[in-house]
Amino acid sequence: MGLTLMFLMPIILAIVIASVQNSTFELVNENKIPVLLLNRDTAAPAKALEQALAKVGMFSIKKVEDIRETAAIEARINTKDALVAIVIPEHYSTDVLTKAKSVTSEALKGLDLAADTIASGKREASPVQLYYHPVLQQSFRKSIDGTLQSTLQFIQTKYIVKDMYQAVNAEDIPSSLEDQIVSNQTPVVEIPVSKNNSRQIPNATQHNIPAWTIFAMFFIVISLGSSVVREKLNGSIIRLRTLPTHFGLAIISKQITYITVTLFQAAVIFSIGIWLFPFMDLPALNLPADMGGLLLVTLICGWCAASFAICIGVFSDTQEQANGFGAVSIVLLAAIGGLLVPSFVMPPSFRFIMQLSPLHWCLEAYYGLFLEGGHLSDIWLNIIPLLVITVLLQIIAFYGLKRKNLI
């Protein structure tokens, strides 16, 4: 059971979570979202909107031919044929052209140029309807809504430019000039900011492998904590005290043994990320440049995990207490430490509590190496709090042994 919890469980977690998160990244960055499109308008602006939505690259358009009612759309969304549907209203083209003439008239009014006047009491533009399934997360809806708003603004701008050019030059705008004006966008270059000018783009593997390695290390509490409790209950500690040596040697030997186990855990999980993940169509794990820093961080994380496990074992009276409290506490510390939920999305009230979790400092140290491309000198501010917590756990465990007259 101990080997299963220390090796098999984190391996499964690393594979499953990395696969799920990588699929999410691909859905956002590469795959297209299926969208039902019902166009109740047959004029040119509505057709242009259809083409613009198809060119965005975010949507996989599925046209709905039944223009009479939305019942068919709602039925298809309920069956999850598509999670999103866009309905273009009947008067969309008329509204676009009316607004274009209105804007043109206002813009040319001060230039004493002839322009069609638009009645000030014109009707409001008919809204484009966006249907979505409740299972769709808010972040996805906001992203889709932003893309739709940008596309609608693009179409409106296009017809304003055409109308204004025609009003000024008394002729239609050339298509080449129209494309040059409307499609003129400033390019955006994404640059990951990291230490030592590293330009490596992080992936799901870089995020998950360090996190679940830490989780595996701290789950030695099930084995080590139970071992300490078992020795207290069967009298092994009393027999060890009769030996002509200090009892602290037995505690140190346990820590050395389990720190070695944590090194094996890290080696196994890192190896899976490097060699197995590519065969599963997952991004491979890229080890940091500072291998010495990686080894030191792994040693300190393992020492902290062993200290926590011994502390739990010393203060537990039964193996059930050690196993139950140890497992629950690790999950809680992982949750508030940023392993289960990213630290940057936590409310401000949790920031102080987060810093009390040793798993948070372990994760920050690993991220400094894996994601930020840093070296040992760049992550000392994360290692020092981790060392302080480790020493405090050692002191608390020593106090518990003294109070229980075990040393």
N, C-alpha and C positions, 0 to 999 in steps of 0.2 A: 504493500500500500504506500509505504514511504517513497519507494522508487517511482511508483506511478505518479504520485503528486509532484515529485521533484523534477521529473523528466518528461513523462508522457503528456501530462496535462498542459504544461506551458508550450510544448511543441504543437499540440493540437490547437491551442489558443492562438499561437503565433500564425499558424497556417490559415485558420478560419478567419481571424480578424483581418489579417493582411489581404486575404482574397476579397472579403466583403468591402473593405475600404478602397482597395484598388479598383473594384468594379464601380464604386461610387465616383472615384476620380475620373474614370473613363466615361461614365455617364455624363458628367459635367463638362469634361474637356474634349472628348472625342465622339462619343455616340450621339445620335440625334434623338430628340424626344418626339414620340409619335403624337401628332396633333390632328384632330378632325377640323376641317375647314368647311363652313357653310357660307357661301356667298350669295346673298339675296339681291345683289346689284350686278347688272351686266355691263355697265358703262366702263369707260377707259380707266378712271382712277381706281375703281374696285379691282379691275384686272391687274393694274400696276401694283396694287397692294398684295395681291396673290403672288405675283412674281417676286416681289421684294421679300416676302416671308419665306419663299422657297430658297432665295439666295442668301439668307442670313447664315445658314449652315447649322443652326441650332435645332431646327424642326424637320421632322419627316412628315410631310403634308399628306393627309388622306382626305380627299374631297368628298363631301356629302352632297348628293344630287337632289335630295328632297328639300326644296326651299320653302315648303309650306309651314312646317312646324319643327319644333326642337325636340319633340318626344323621341325621335330616332337617335338624336345625339345623346340625350340623357340615358337612353337604354344602353347605348354602346359604351358610355363612360361607366355606368354601373356594372357592366360586364368586364371592365378594365381592358376593352379593346384599345382604348387610348385614355390617358388620364387627364387630357386637356382638350378643349374644343374652342374654336374662335368663330364667331358669327358676325359677318359683315352685314349691316342693316341695308334696307332697300334704298334709302336716300343718301347713302354715304358719298357717292360721287357728286351729287348735287350740292351737298354741304361743303365738300372740299373745293369745288369750283366757286361757290358763293363766297367762301372765306378768302380764297385767293384773290377774287376781284375786290373784296372789301379791303384787304391789306394793300393791294396795289393802288386803289383809290386814295387811301389815307397817305401812302408813301409819296404819291405824285401830286397831292393837293398843293403842297407848298412850292412845287416847281412850275405851276401854271401849265402843266401838260394835260392834254385831254385824257380822261380816264372815265370808265363807266362808274357811275355812282351807285352805291348799294344802300338800300333802305336801312336805317339804323335799327329798325325793329325786326330784323331777320331772326328766323328761328334758330334755336340752339342746335348744334351738330348732334346727329343721332349717335349714341355711343356704340362702340364696338364691344360686343359681349364676349366675356372670357369665362367658359365653364371649366370646372376642375373637379376631380374626385377628392373627397375629404382626406384620403390617405396621403395626398401630395403634401410634402412639408412646406412650411412657410417660406423657407429660403429658396426653394425651387419656384414657388409661385412668384416671389419677388423678382427672381431672375427672368422668368418668362414675361412678367408684366413689363419689366424694364426694356426687354428686347422688343416687345410689341409696341411700346410707347415710342421707342426710337424709330421703328419702321413707319409708324403713322406720321411722325414728325418729318421723316424723309419724304414721304409722298406729298404731304402738305407743302413742304418747301419747294419740291419740284414744280408743282403747279403755280406757286407764287412766282417763281423765277420765270416760268413760261409766260404767264400773264403780264408780268412787268416788262419783259423784253418786248412783247408784242405791242404794249401800250406806248413804249418809247420809240421803237423802230418801225412800227406799223407793218411788221412781218413776223412770221413764226421764227422761233429761235432754232438755229441749227442744232441737230442732235449731238454733234461732237462738242459744241460749246455747252450744251445743257449737261452732258455727262461730266465735263470738266468742272463746271460750277457746282453741281449737286453732289457729285461723288468725290469732291476734293476733301480728303480727310487726313489729319495729322497721324502718322503711324505711332503706335505705342510699342515700346520694347520692354519686355519683362526681364528684370535683372534681380536674381536672388541676392540679398545682402548677407554676407557671411564674413567671418574672420579670415585673414590672410588672403583676401581677394579670390577666394574659391567661388567658382561660377557653376558648381555642380547643383543641378535641380533636384531637390529632395523628392522622394516617392513614398508610397505606402509602406514599403519594406523598411526604409530608413526610420520611419516613425514607429513601427510596431515591434520590430525585433528587439531594440534596446528596452522598450517598455515591458515586454513579456519576459525578457531575460531577468529583469529586476523582480518581476512578480514571481518567477520561478525560484530565485534566490531566497526571497523572504518566506516562501512556503516550506522551507526546511524546518519551520517552526513545528510542523506536524510530527516530523521524525525526531528532531533534536529535543524539542520540548517534552515529548512523550518519554524520551530516553532519560532525561533528568528526573521526571516524576517517577518513572519505573525504578530507578536506582534508589530514590528516597523511600519508596514503599517496600522494596524487597530487602532493604538493609545493605545494599552494595556500598553506599556512601560511608556507612559506619565501618565496614571492612576496609575500605580504601584509606580511612583515617588512621587505621592501625599500622599502615605501611610507614617505614622510616623515611618519609618525604612529605613535602607540603601538599595539602589537598588542592591548592591552586594549580598544581601541575596537571591534575586530572581535568580540571576545567579548561585549562589552556590546550591540552591535547584534544579535547572535544572540539574546541574552536578551530584548531588547525585542521582537524579531519573534515569538518563541515565547510570550512573555507575552501579546502581542496575540492569538495563536492560542488560548490558554487562555481569554481573555475571550470570544472567539467561541464556544468550546465551551460555556462556562457559559450564554451567551445562548441558544444553540440548544437545549440540554437543558432549561433553565428554561422556554423557550417551549413545548416539547413538553408539559411538565408542566402548563402553564397552559391551553393551547388544544387540544391533541390528546387528552389523557387524558379529558376529559369526553365526547368522542365515542366513546371506547372503554369507557364505563361504569366508568371509574376515577375516584377522587377527584382534583379539580383541585389543583394546587400553589398554596398561599397564600404569597405573598412576605412577608418580614418587614417590619415597620413602618420599621426603620432601613435605608433603601436605601443611604445613605452607608456604613454599616458593612458591608453586603453587598458593595459594590464594593471596599472596602478589603480585606476578607477574601479575596475572589476574586483581587485583585492579588497579595497576599502568597502565597496558595496557588500561583498561577501562577509567581511568582518562585522559590519553593522547588522546584517541579517542573522549571523550566528549570535551576536550579543543580544538581539531582540528575542531570539528563540530561547536562549538560556534564561533570560529574565522571565519569560513566560513560564518556563519549566520550574524555576525556583519558587514562584509565588502560587503555582497551581498545586492543589492537593490530590487531584486525580487526573488520570490520562484524559478523561472526558472533558474536564475543565481546560486542560492544555490544548487539546485538539479543537474544541468548540470556540473558545475565546481566541486562540491563535489564528484560526481560519477567518473568523469574522473580522478581527482587528486588521488583518492584512488586506481584506477586501475594502474596508473603510479607509485605511491609510492610502490604498491605491486610488480610491475614488477622490479623496480630497487632495491627493498628491499630484493629480494630473494624468494618471495612467488610463483611467476610464473616461474622464471628461477633460478636454484640453483646458489648461490653466487660464488661458486668456479669455475664456467665455464664462469663467466663474464670477459671481457677484463680488463686489469689493469687500463685503463682510467676511468672505471666506479666504481672503488673501493672507491674513495673519494665521488662520488655522492651517492653511495649506503649507506654510513654512515650518509647521511643527511636525510634518510627516517626513520621515527619513527617505521615503520613496520619492518624494518631490525632488530632493537634492540629488539623489541617485540619477533620476531622469534628466535633470538639468545638466549634470556633468556629462552624461552620455550624449545628450543632444548637442552640447558644446563641441563634442568631437565629431559626431556623425553628421549633424545637419549644418552646423556653422563652420565646419572645417577648421576648428581651433586646435591648439596644442595644450599641453599641460599647464603652461603659464597663463592660459586664457580662462581656465576653469577653476582656479584656486578658490574663488569666492563661492563656488558650489561645494568644493571638497571640504573646506574648513567647517561649515555648519554640519556636514555629515560626520566629520571626525568628532565634533563636540557632542552630537547626539549619541554617537557610539560610546564615547567615554562615559557619558551620563548613564547609559544602559549598563555598562560594566559596573559602575559604582552602585547603581540600584540593585543589581544582581548580587554583588558582594554584601551589601547591607541585608538583603533577604537571607543569604546564607548565614550571616552572623546572628540575625534575629531568631532563626530557626535552630541555632546551635549546631549547624552542620559543618562549621569550620571553627 
